[in-house]
Amino acid sequence: MWSHVAFEHPATFDTLAMDPDKKQEIVNDLINFSTSKDYYAKIGKAWKRGYLLFGPAGTGKSTMIAAMANLLKYDVYDLELTTVKDNTELRKLLIDTSSKSIIVIEDIDCSLDLTGQRKKKKDKEEDDDKKKDEEKDPAEEQMKKMEQENKNSQVTLSGLLNFIDGLWSACGGERIIVFTTNYVEKLDPALIRRGRMDKQIEMSYCSFEAFKVLAKNYLDINSQDLFAEVGRLMEETKMTPADVAENLMPK
Ligand SMILES: Nc1ncnc2c1ncn2[C@@H]1O[C@H](COP(=O)(O)OP(=O)(O)OP(=O)(O)O)[C@@H](O)[C@H]1O
């Protein structure tokens, strides 16, 4: 079901531009997770950890995932939810991952109508209430039933969460699941509740600290007269690390 491509992304935590304290915290968290087999066994929980990476495009969410994989030497599985037929298929796909893996679901806000599904259900209940006393057309009822069955055959938020919550306990191995989004505010709060996403990481516009990492990577410069001015401008502007990096590339 998965097609295999050798993972050879060069990004590491050394080349990742972000606040050094925040970066160190994430590295510590990952190492702590990967060396905690006994702890998870002791508390009787699946050895898994969920990360939510959020922030504007070009702030390094994909780069961060590559750095995670390179640090832990895990396989990366890119899961395109919109192409998964139903919860059964989702289950099969996830069981089929290797025992040291990072499962990535990018742009979660676009993959599933996470907020919509709940709203639709509520709207439907209201509609049904209104109709309670009205005569019900059997043909219409049948159509509704079919529509509902069709809906049930798709990947749902609850299918996804159930999987994250439970199934891995049966599989063994260490699994990291990473969700990314450019619009954290659009997500269903149930998805980002603690316990489901263990760590939420905001990827933000390029700070001066992040700029220094990029200057070192791209130009081999640690310090320069213009740095003070760049630092001031970085505070004033909202530039993504991707934009900064592009400007540091030879033209
Ligand atoms: N924090 C960063 N550190 C180092 N390089 C970065 C960083 N952010 C972006 N880049 C550079 O910009 C390119 C695009 O960034 P990336 O794809 O990681 O961003 P993204 O947040 O995943 O964007 P999108 O939301 O569009 O997927 C990367 O290949 C990398 O070269």
The ligand as an SDF file (V2000), in Angstrom:
LIG
                    3D

 31 33  0  0  0  0  0  0  0  0999 V2000
   13.1990   27.0970   10.0800 N   0  0  0  0  0  0  0  0  0  0  0  0
   13.9020   26.8610    8.9690 C   0  0  0  0  0  0  0  0  0  0  0  0
   15.2000   26.5200    9.0380 N   0  0  0  0  0  0  0  0  0  0  0  0
   15.9210   26.2710    7.9180 C   0  0  0  0  0  0  0  0  0  0  0  0
   15.4150   26.3440    6.6780 N   0  0  0  0  0  0  0  0  0  0  0  0
   14.1220   26.6820    6.5500 C   0  0  0  0  0  0  0  0  0  0  0  0
   13.3040   26.9440    7.6980 C   0  0  0  0  0  0  0  0  0  0  0  0
   12.0540   27.2560    7.2670 N   0  0  0  0  0  0  0  0  0  0  0  0
   12.1010   27.1880    5.9360 C   0  0  0  0  0  0  0  0  0  0  0  0
   13.3100   26.8490    5.4940 N   0  0  0  0  0  0  0  0  0  0  0  0
   13.7140   26.6940    4.0570 C   0  0  0  0  0  0  0  0  0  0  0  0
   12.5740   26.9700    3.2570 O   0  0  0  0  0  0  0  0  0  0  0  0
   12.1410   25.8190    2.5360 C   0  0  0  0  0  0  0  0  0  0  0  0
   10.6240   25.6600    2.6980 C   0  0  0  0  0  0  0  0  0  0  0  0
   10.3280   25.3920    4.0700 O   0  0  0  0  0  0  0  0  0  0  0  0
    9.3580   24.2070    4.5810 P   0  0  0  0  0  0  0  0  0  0  0  0
    8.8440   23.4420    3.4020 O   0  0  0  0  0  0  0  0  0  0  0  0
   10.0440   23.4380    5.6410 O   0  0  0  0  0  0  0  0  0  0  0  0
    8.2080   25.0970    5.1900 O   0  0  0  0  0  0  0  0  0  0  0  0
    6.7320   24.6520    5.6730 P   0  0  0  0  0  0  0  0  0  0  0  0
    6.4770   25.4360    6.9120 O   0  0  0  0  0  0  0  0  0  0  0  0
    6.6790   23.1750    5.7330 O   0  0  0  0  0  0  0  0  0  0  0  0
    5.8600   25.2100    4.5000 O   0  0  0  0  0  0  0  0  0  0  0  0
    4.4120   24.6800    3.9900 P   0  0  0  0  0  0  0  0  0  0  0  0
    3.4190   25.0470    5.0480 O   0  0  0  0  0  0  0  0  0  0  0  0
    4.2370   25.4460    2.7060 O   0  0  0  0  0  0  0  0  0  0  0  0
    4.5530   23.1940    3.7800 O   0  0  0  0  0  0  0  0  0  0  0  0
   12.9250   24.6510    3.1120 C   0  0  0  0  0  0  0  0  0  0  0  0
   13.2840   23.7270    2.1230 O   0  0  0  0  0  0  0  0  0  0  0  0
   14.1420   25.2930    3.7210 C   0  0  0  0  0  0  0  0  0  0  0  0
   15.1680   25.3860    2.7580 O   0  0  0  0  0  0  0  0  0  0  0  0
  1  2  1  0
  2  3  1  0
  2  7  2  0
  3  4  2  0
  4  5  1  0
  5  6  2  0
  6  7  1  0
  6 10  1  0
  7  8  1  0
  8  9  2  0
  9 10  1  0
 10 11  1  0
 11 12  1  0
 11 30  1  0
 12 13  1  0
 13 14  1  0
 13 28  1  0
 14 15  1  0
 15 16  1  0
 16 17  2  0
 16 18  1  0
 16 19  1  0
 19 20  1  0
 20 21  2  0
 20 22  1  0
 20 23  1  0
 23 24  1  0
 24 25  2  0
 24 26  1  0
 24 27  1  0
 28 29  1  0
 28 30  1  0
 30 31  1  0
M  END
$$$$
